Amino acid sequence: MDVIRHRLLDLAFFKSLDAEALTEVAARGRWHSLAGGWPLFLAGEASDALHFVISGRLIVVRSGPEGEEVIGYVRAGEPAGEMSMLSGEAHTASVFALRDTEILTLTRDDVEHIIHEHGEFAGALSRVILKRARHPASSFQQSAPRIFALVATSPSIDIEAIAADLAQRIARCGVKTNWLPVQEGVPESGAFDRMEEAHDVVLLATRVDGGAWYRFVIRHADRFIVFARRDAKPPRPFPMTTETGERARKFRLVDLAMLHEGIPACPIAEWADAVSASRILNCRGGACRDRLARIIAGKSVGVVFSGGGARAYAHIGAVTALREAGVPIDFVSGASMGAIIAACVAAGWDNQEIEERIRDAFVSSNPLGDHVLPVVALTKGKRVEERLQKHFGDRLIEELALPFFCVSSDISTGEARIHRRGSLQHALRATISLPGILPPVIDGDALLVDGAVINNFPTDVMATTHRGLTIGIDVARRGAIDIEAFRDPPGFFSWIAQHGVKDAPPIVSLLMRTATARHERVLKVHPADILISPKVEGVELRDWEAYDEAVSDGYNATRAAIDEHRDALVSLRINK
C-alpha cells in the first residue's frame, strides 16, 4: 500500500487529498496492468467502477462513419469512466490501453464511500467532470499524444536527422520537445517515464528491423509516422505486426510521410494500404517539415470551405488573405463549390493560378449552361465534367500537396460520404452534384449528390482529422438568394424572351439554396475555432460572373478575422 501511496502522490489529481483520504484510496483501490491494445471497457457495457491512470495512456474511441474514431486520450493522473459510473448508465465510448498502462480501479461502492467520507476527493472529481463537460476539446487536447514513433522503412532514410530537425521545428512552436536516436538496447522504464513527464512531445527514431529498440518503440508510442520513399515498394505484410502494431492500425494512429525521391515505384495507395495510414503527408522540402512539426505539436491549421455556388469565390479571397498574413494551411476541405476551391489549394497552386483556372472554368461562361428538358436534372453536366477534367485531370487525392477531403451525400442511405483517397475529379463531381441541377454520380450501390445536402460545412470532420486550429469560411449563411426573383415570376417562355438561354432561371437558385440551407439550423458538435462569414452582398448562388465582388468580400472578411484573432494565430504564422 505504501508503494501505491507513493505513486499517487506524483499525480496532480491526488495532491489535493489529505493523508487520510490518500490512504483510503490506496487501500481500497486495485492496482493492475493493461497491455497495449487491450480494452478497459467497451461502449454499451454497464459501468460499475472508476479508473485512474497511474502510468501509460488510454485512448477513447467511438464508432463513426469511417470506423473507430479517436475522440480523446486519458493520461497519467486522470480518471476514466467517471460520468457513466456516477450516472449509472452504460458506457457511451470504448476505452483501450494505448500502450502498456498501469491503472488503479475503485468499485462504485468504494467511490461512494470515499466521496461521503472525504469531501476533497469529491471536489477533485467534480472539477475534472466540469472541465471535461465545459471544454471537451481542450481537456482532450491536454491529454493528446505525447510519444511519437518516427519509423524509417529504408536504410537510406536518415531517420535520426529527420528526428533532430523535427525536434527543432516543434520547439519553435513553443512545445517542449526531446528525441531519442536508434539504440541497441532499451531505456530503463523509470527514466523513460520521467523524460516523458518532463516534455510535451518525445520523438523516438527507429528503423523497421525487428530489434529490441524497434519493439520498444512500437510498444510505447502513442502515434506513428512511417517515412517511405516514393521510389520503393512496401513490404507485404508490413512488419508492424505485433499486437501493438495492429492496435495502431485499428485506431487509425498511423500517418504516412511520403518522401518524393527517385522514380515512383508504385502508387501511394499501396503504401497507404500497407501501413493502414489514416493520413497521407507528401513531403517535399522544408514546408512539409514545418507542417509535420505543427501536426505533432497540435498546432496545425485546418481550413474548411462551405458550399455556396458562385458565392464560394469568396474563399479565394480568404486564401489570399491567409497566405499574405503567413497563416499556414495544413489541412483543407470543403463541400460543393467550396471543395473546388479547397482542391485548388491542396494542389499547391499559387494565387494567380487559382484565379486563372477558376475564371476559365466558371467565370468565362456558365458551367451549368447545358440545359436539357429535365428527367433527372436541369443540365447534362457535361460542361462541368469537361472543366473538371481540364483543370484537375487524373490527379489522385492522396497525391495532392496538402491533405484534402471533400464531402458528398449518399441519398440512397442518407449518409455523408467522405472522400479522402481516389480520383479527385470523381470526388469533386460528386460533391457539386446539386440535386435537380446536375445528374447524380453513381458509385457502386451509392447515389452521390452535393455534399451540402447532408453536411455543407464539415468542420466536424476536420476536428477528427487533426488536433490544431480549425478555420471555417462559410458563405452560405445569409444573402444567398434574392426573394424578389420569386415574386410574381414570369412563365418559362417569357423568362427566355427576357433573359435568353444563357442565364439560369430562378429555379436553379431555389434548388441550390434548398441544398445549402439545412446546415444553418444544425448545431455542430465541433464548430470552427475561427468562423468567418463573408457577406458577399448582391451575389447570388448562380451569379457566376460576379467573381471580383465575391473575392473582395472574402479577402476583407478574412483580414478582419485575422486581426481579431491575432493572438491565437501569431504562434502559427510562417513568417514570424
C-alpha positions in Angstrom: 0.0 0.0 0.0 2.9 2.4 0.7 4.1 1.9 -2.9 0.7 2.8 -4.2 0.5 5.9 -2.0 3.9 7.0 -3.2 2.9 6.6 -6.8 -0.4 8.6 -6.2 1.5 11.5 -4.6 3.2 12.1 -8.0 -0.2 12.7 -9.7 -1.9 16.1 -9.8 -5.4 14.7 -9.0 -4.3 13.2 -5.7 -2.0 16.0 -4.5 -5.1 17.9 -3.1 -6.1 15.0 -0.9 -5.1 14.8 2.7 -3.1 11.8 4.1 -6.2 10.0 5.4 -8.1 10.3 2.0 -5.0 9.2 0.1 -4.5 6.2 2.4 -8.2 5.2 1.9 -7.9 5.4 -1.9 -4.7 3.3 -1.8 -6.2 0.7 0.5 -9.4 0.3 -1.5 -8.0 0.6 -5.0 -7.0 -2.4 -7.1 -3.7 -1.7 -8.9 -3.3 -3.7 -12.1 -1.7 -3.5 -15.6 -3.3 -3.4 -19.0 -1.3 -4.4 -22.1 -1.3 -2.1 -25.1 -4.3 -2.6 -27.2 -6.4 -4.3 -24.5 -9.8 -2.8 -23.6 -10.5 -1.3 -20.2 -14.2 -1.2 -21.1 -16.4 -1.2 -24.2 -19.2 1.0 -25.3 -22.6 -0.4 -24.2 -21.1 -2.2 -21.2 -22.5 -1.5 -17.7 -20.4 0.9 -15.6 -19.5 -0.3 -12.1 -16.1 1.3 -11.5 -13.9 4.4 -11.7 -10.4 4.0 -13.1 -7.3 6.2 -12.7 -4.3 6.0 -15.0 -1.1 5.6 -12.9 1.3 5.4 -15.9 0.9 5.0 -19.6 -2.0 6.2 -21.7 -5.6 5.3 -22.6 -7.4 6.0 -25.8 -11.1 6.8 -26.1 -12.8 5.7 -29.3 -16.3 5.7 -30.7 -17.9 4.2 -33.8 -18.2 6.7 -36.6 -18.7 6.9 -40.4 -15.1 5.9 -41.1 -14.9 3.2 -38.5 -13.4 3.6 -35.0 -12.8 7.3 -34.4 -10.5 8.6 -31.8 -12.3 11.2 -29.6 -9.7 11.6 -26.8 -6.9 10.4 -24.6 -6.5 9.8 -20.9 -3.1 10.2 -19.4 -1.4 9.6 -16.1 -3.3 11.1 -13.1 -6.6 11.3 -15.0 -9.8 9.3 -14.4 -11.7 7.3 -16.9 -15.4 6.2 -16.8 -16.4 8.7 -14.2 -19.5 10.0 -16.0 -21.0 6.6 -16.6 -20.3 5.3 -13.1 -21.8 8.3 -11.4 -24.9 8.4 -13.7 -25.4 4.6 -13.5 -25.6 4.5 -17.3 -23.8 2.3 -19.8 -20.5 3.5 -21.3 -21.0 5.6 -24.5 -17.5 5.0 -25.8 -14.8 2.3 -25.6 -11.5 2.8 -23.8 -8.4 0.9 -24.6 -4.8 1.0 -23.4 -2.9 2.9 -26.0 0.3 1.4 -24.7 1.2 -0.7 -21.6 -0.7 1.1 -18.8 -0.9 0.8 -15.0 -4.4 1.5 -13.6 -5.9 1.9 -10.1 -9.6 0.8 -10.1 -12.2 1.7 -7.5 -15.6 0.0 -7.4 -18.8 2.0 -7.3 -19.2 1.2 -3.6 -15.7 2.3 -2.8 -16.1 5.6 -4.7 -19.4 6.3 -2.9 -17.8 5.6 0.5 -14.7 7.8 -0.2 -16.9 10.7 -1.6 -19.0 10.5 1.6 -16.1 10.4 4.0 -13.7 12.7 2.1 -15.1 15.9 0.6 -11.8 16.8 -1.1 -12.0 13.7 -3.2 -15.5 14.6 -4.3 -14.3 18.1 -5.1 -11.3 16.9 -7.2 -13.6 14.5 -9.1 -16.2 17.3 -9.7 -13.6 19.6 -11.1 -12.5 17.0 -13.6 -16.1 16.3 -14.7 -16.9 20.0 -15.1 -13.8 20.7 -17.0 -14.4 17.9 -19.4 -18.1 18.8 -19.8 -17.4 22.5 -20.4 -14.3 22.2 -22.5 -14.2 18.7 -24.0 -11.8 19.6 -26.8 -9.3 21.4 -24.6 -9.3 18.7 -21.9 -8.5 16.0 -24.5 -6.0 18.4 -26.1 -4.0 18.4 -22.9 -4.1 14.6 -22.9 -3.1 14.4 -26.6 -0.4 12.0 -27.9 3.0 12.7 -26.5 5.2 9.8 -27.7 5.7 9.8 -31.5 7.4 7.0 -33.3 9.3 8.1 -36.4 9.7 4.9 -38.4 12.2 4.6 -41.4 11.2 2.0 -43.9 14.6 2.1 -45.7 18.2 2.2 -44.5 18.7 5.1 -46.9 16.3 7.3 -44.8 18.3 9.2 -42.2 15.6 9.0 -39.6 17.8 10.4 -36.9 18.5 13.6 -38.9 14.7 13.8 -39.5 14.0 13.5 -35.8 16.6 16.1 -34.8 15.3 18.5 -37.4 11.6 18.0 -36.4 12.5 18.4 -32.7 13.9 21.9 -33.5 10.9 22.9 -35.6 8.5 21.6 -32.9 10.3 23.6 -30.2 9.8 26.8 -32.3 6.1 26.1 -31.9 6.6 26.7 -28.1 6.4 23.0 -27.3 8.9 21.3 -25.0 10.5 18.5 -27.1 13.0 15.8 -26.8 14.1 13.0 -29.1 15.9 9.7 -28.8 18.1 8.1 -31.6 18.1 4.5 -32.6 19.7 2.4 -29.8 21.0 -1.1 -29.2 19.1 -1.6 -26.0 16.0 -0.1 -24.3 15.9 2.6 -21.7 15.1 1.9 -18.0 11.4 2.3 -17.5 11.6 4.8 -14.7 14.0 7.1 -16.6 11.8 6.9 -19.7 8.7 7.8 -17.7 10.4 10.8 -16.1 11.6 12.0 -19.5 8.1 11.7 -20.9 6.6 13.7 -17.9 9.2 16.4 -18.4 8.3 17.1 -22.1 5.3 17.8 -24.1 6.5 15.7 -27.1 9.0 12.9 -27.3 10.2 11.6 -30.7 11.5 8.1 -31.0 13.6 7.4 -34.1 13.6 3.8 -35.3 14.1 1.6 -38.3 12.0 -1.4 -39.3 14.5 -4.1 -38.2 12.6 -6.1 -35.6 15.2 -5.4 -33.0 14.7 -4.7 -29.3 14.6 -0.9 -29.8 12.1 -1.2 -32.6 9.8 -3.4 -30.5 10.2 -1.0 -27.6 9.2 2.0 -29.8 6.2 0.2 -31.2 5.1 -0.8 -27.7 5.4 2.7 -26.2 4.4 5.2 -28.9 1.1 7.0 -28.9 1.2 7.7 -32.6 3.3 6.5 -35.6 4.7 8.4 -38.6 6.0 6.0 -41.2 8.5 7.5 -43.6 8.6 5.9 -47.0 10.5 6.6 -50.2 8.4 7.2 -53.4 10.9 5.0 -55.4 10.3 1.9 -53.2 7.6 -0.6 -52.7 6.2 -1.5 -49.3 7.0 -5.0 -47.8 3.9 -7.2 -47.5 2.9 -7.7 -44.8 4.3 -4.5 -43.4 6.3 -5.5 -40.3 4.2 -3.6 -37.8 2.7 -6.9 -36.9 2.9 -7.0 -33.1 -0.4 -6.7 -31.2 0.5 -3.1 -30.5 1.1 -2.5 -34.2 -2.3 -4.0 -35.1 -3.9 -1.8 -32.4 -2.2 1.3 -34.0 -3.8 0.4 -37.3 -7.2 -0.3 -35.8 -7.4 3.1 -34.2 -6.0 4.9 -37.2 -2.9 6.1 -35.4 -0.5 5.7 -38.4 0.5 8.6 -40.7 2.4 8.0 -43.9 5.1 10.6 -44.7 5.8 10.1 -48.4 9.3 11.2 -49.4 9.3 12.1 -53.1 12.7 10.8 -54.2 13.6 9.0 -57.4 11.2 7.5 -59.9 7.9 6.3 -58.4 7.9 2.6 -57.9 4.2 2.2 -57.1 1.0 4.2 -56.4 1.0 6.0 -53.0 -2.2 4.0 -52.3 -0.1 0.8 -52.0 1.9 2.3 -49.2 -1.2 3.7 -47.5 -2.9 0.3 -47.6 0.2 -1.5 -46.4 0.6 0.6 -43.2 -3.2 1.4 -42.8 -2.5 5.1 -42.9 -5.2 7.5 -41.6 -3.4 10.5 -43.1 -1.0 10.9 -46.0 1.6 13.6 -45.9 3.5 14.3 -49.1 6.9 15.6 -48.2 8.8 18.0 -50.5 11.2 20.3 -48.8 11.1 22.4 -45.6 7.5 23.4 -45.9 6.5 19.7 -45.3 8.8 19.5 -42.3 7.2 22.6 -40.8 3.8 21.1 -41.4 4.8 17.8 -39.7 6.1 19.8 -36.8 2.8 21.6 -36.4 0.9 18.4 -36.7 2.9 16.7 -33.9 2.8 19.8 -31.7 -1.0 20.0 -32.1 -0.6 23.4 -33.8 -1.8 22.5 -37.3 -4.3 24.6 -39.1 -7.3 23.1 -40.9 -9.4 25.2 -43.2 -12.9 24.3 -44.2 -14.8 26.0 -47.1 -18.6 25.8 -47.2 -20.6 25.3 -50.4 -22.4 28.3 -51.9 -22.3 28.3 -55.7 -20.8 31.4 -57.1 -20.6 32.9 -53.6 -17.8 30.4 -53.0 -15.5 32.7 -55.0 -15.1 34.5 -51.6 -13.0 31.5 -50.5 -10.3 32.6 -53.0 -10.1 36.0 -51.3 -9.9 34.2 -47.9 -7.0 32.1 -49.1 -5.1 35.2 -50.4 -5.6 36.9 -47.0 -4.4 33.9 -45.0 -1.3 33.5 -47.2 -0.4 37.2 -47.0 -0.6 37.0 -43.2 1.6 33.9 -43.1 -1.1 31.7 -41.6 -0.3 28.2 -42.7 -2.9 25.8 -44.3 -2.0 22.3 -43.2 -5.3 20.5 -44.0 -8.0 21.7 -46.3 -11.5 20.6 -47.0 -14.9 21.6 -48.4 -18.3 20.7 -49.7 -19.8 21.6 -53.0 -18.2 24.6 -54.7 -16.1 25.1 -51.5 -14.5 21.7 -52.3 -13.4 23.0 -55.7 -11.5 25.9 -54.1 -10.1 23.6 -51.4 -8.8 21.3 -54.2 -7.1 24.2 -55.8 -5.3 24.9 -52.6 -4.5 21.3 -52.0 -3.0 21.0 -55.4 -0.4 23.6 -54.4 -1.4 26.3 -56.9 -0.5 29.9 -56.1 -3.0 32.8 -56.1 -2.5 33.6 -59.7 -3.0 30.0 -60.9 -6.1 29.6 -58.8 -7.6 32.8 -60.3 -6.8 31.8 -63.8 -8.2 28.3 -63.5 -11.4 29.4 -61.7 -12.0 32.2 -64.2 -11.6 29.8 -67.1 -13.8 27.0 -65.6 -16.6 29.1 -64.0 -16.5 32.8 -64.8 -15.9 33.0 -68.6 -19.1 31.0 -69.3 -21.9 29.4 -67.3 -20.8 26.0 -66.1 -24.4 25.0 -65.8 -25.4 26.3 -69.3 -26.0 22.9 -71.0 -29.7 22.9 -70.1 -32.0 20.0 -71.1 -35.6 19.1 -70.6 -35.3 17.6 -67.1 -35.5 13.9 -66.5 -33.0 13.6 -63.6 -31.6 17.1 -63.8 -31.9 20.5 -65.5 -28.5 20.2 -67.1 -26.5 17.5 -68.8 -23.5 18.0 -66.6 -21.1 17.6 -69.5 -19.7 21.2 -69.2 -18.8 20.6 -65.5 -17.2 17.3 -66.3 -15.1 18.8 -69.1 -13.9 21.6 -66.9 -13.0 19.3 -64.1 -11.0 17.1 -66.5 -9.2 20.1 -67.9 -8.1 21.5 -64.6 -7.7 18.5 -62.3 -7.1 15.8 -64.8 -6.3 12.4 -63.4 -5.0 13.6 -60.1 -5.4 11.4 -57.1 -6.4 12.9 -53.7 -3.6 11.0 -51.9 -1.0 12.6 -54.2 -2.0 16.3 -53.6 0.4 18.6 -52.0 -1.8 19.1 -48.9 -4.1 16.6 -47.1 -7.6 17.1 -48.5 -11.0 15.7 -48.2 -14.4 16.7 -49.5 -17.9 15.6 -48.7 -20.8 14.3 -50.8 -24.2 12.9 -49.8 -25.3 9.3 -50.5 -29.0 9.8 -50.9 -29.6 6.0 -51.0 -28.5 5.7 -47.4 -28.9 9.4 -46.1 -25.2 9.4 -45.0 -22.3 11.6 -45.8 -19.5 10.2 -48.0 -16.1 11.5 -47.1 -13.6 11.4 -50.0 -10.0 11.2 -48.8 -8.5 9.0 -51.5 -9.0 8.1 -55.1 -9.9 10.2 -58.1 -10.0 13.9 -57.3 -12.2 14.6 -60.3 -14.7 11.9 -59.3 -14.9 13.3 -55.8 -15.4 16.8 -57.0 -18.0 15.8 -59.5 -19.9 14.1 -56.7 -19.7 17.0 -54.1 -21.0 19.6 -56.6 -23.9 17.4 -57.9 -26.7 19.7 -56.7 -30.0 17.6 -56.8 -32.1 18.6 -59.7 -29.4 20.7 -61.3 -26.6 18.2 -62.1 -27.1 14.5 -62.6 -26.1 12.4 -59.5 -22.9 10.3 -59.5 -23.4 6.5 -59.3 -20.6 4.8 -57.3 -21.4 1.1 -56.9 -24.6 1.0 -54.8 -24.3 4.6 -53.8 -26.1 7.5 -55.4 -24.0 10.6 -54.6 -25.2 14.2 -54.8 -23.9 17.5 -53.5 -22.2 17.4 -50.1 -24.3 20.4 -49.0 -27.4 18.2 -48.7 -26.1 16.5 -45.6 -23.0 18.5 -44.5 -22.3 21.8 -46.2 -19.7 22.9 -43.7 -17.7 19.8 -42.5 -15.9 21.4 -39.5 -16.9 18.3 -37.5 -15.0 16.0 -39.9 -12.0 18.4 -39.8 -12.0 18.2 -36.0 -11.4 14.4 -36.2 -8.7 14.9 -38.8 -6.3 17.0 -36.8 -5.7 18.4 -33.3 -5.0 22.0 -34.1 -6.9 25.1 -35.0 -9.9 24.9 -37.4 -10.7 28.0 -39.5 -14.1 27.8 -41.2 -15.2 30.2 -44.1 -19.0 30.0 -44.5 -20.6 31.8 -47.5 -24.0 30.2 -47.3 -25.3 31.7 -44.0 -27.0 34.8 -45.4 -27.9 36.7 -48.5 -27.7 33.7 -50.8 -30.9 34.2 -52.6 -33.0 37.1 -54.0 -36.5 36.8 -52.8 -37.8 39.3 -55.4 -37.0 36.8 -58.2 -39.8 34.7 -56.9 -42.4 37.4 -56.5 -44.9 37.0 -59.5 -42.4 35.1 -61.6 -42.9 35.0 -65.4 -43.7 31.9 -67.3 -40.9 29.8 -69.0 -41.2 31.4 -72.4 -41.5 34.9 -71.0 -38.3 34.3 -69.0 -36.5 33.1 -72.1 -37.7 36.1 -74.0 -36.4 38.5 -71.3 -33.1 36.7 -70.4 -32.2 34.4 -73.2 -30.9 30.9 -72.8 -27.5 31.7 -71.2 -28.9 32.8 -67.8 -30.2 30.2 -65.5 -33.8 30.7 -64.3 -34.7 31.3 -60.6 -35.4 27.6 -60.1 -31.7 27.0 -60.2 -31.1 29.4 -57.2 -34.1 27.8 -55.4 -32.6 24.3 -55.8 -29.1 25.4 -54.8 -30.3 27.3 -51.8 -32.5 24.4 -50.7 -29.4 22.2 -50.7 -27.3 24.6 -48.6 -29.9 25.9 -46.1 -30.2 22.9 -43.8 -26.9 23.1 -42.1 -27.5 26.6 -40.6 -30.0 25.2 -38.2 -27.9 22.1 -37.2 -25.7 22.7 -34.1 -22.2 21.5 -34.8 -20.6 19.2 -32.3 -17.2 20.6 -33.4 -17.7 24.1 -34.8 -14.9 26.1 -36.3 -12.4 27.7 -33.8 -12.5 30.8 -36.0 -15.6 31.3 -38.1 -15.5 33.7 -41.0 -18.8 34.6 -42.7 -18.2 37.0 -45.7 -21.4 38.9 -46.5 -20.9 38.6 -50.3 -23.7 41.1 -50.7 -25.6 41.1 -54.0 -24.0 37.9 -55.2 -26.5 35.0 -55.6 -25.6 31.3 -55.8 -25.8 31.4 -59.6 -24.1 34.7 -60.3 -21.0 33.0 -61.9 -19.8 36.3 -63.4 -19.6 38.1 -60.0 -16.1 36.9 -59.4 -14.4 40.2 -58.3 -17.0 41.2 -55.8 -17.1 37.9 -54.1 -13.3 37.5 -53.9 -13.0 41.1 -52.5 -15.6 40.3 -49.8 -13.8 37.1 -48.8 -10.5 38.9 -48.6 -11.8 41.7 -46.4 -13.7 39.5 -44.1 -10.7 37.2 -43.6 -8.3 40.1 -43.0 -10.7 41.4 -40.3 -10.9 37.9 -38.7 -7.1 37.7 -38.7 -6.8 41.0 -36.9 -9.5 39.9 -34.4 -7.7 36.6 -33.6 -4.2 37.8 -33.9 -3.1 36.3 -30.5 -4.4 32.8 -31.5 -2.7 32.9 -34.9 0.7 34.5 -34.1 2.4 31.3 -32.9 1.3 29.5 -36.1 2.5 32.0 -38.7 5.0 31.1 -41.2 6.7 34.5 -41.5 7.4 35.2 -37.8 
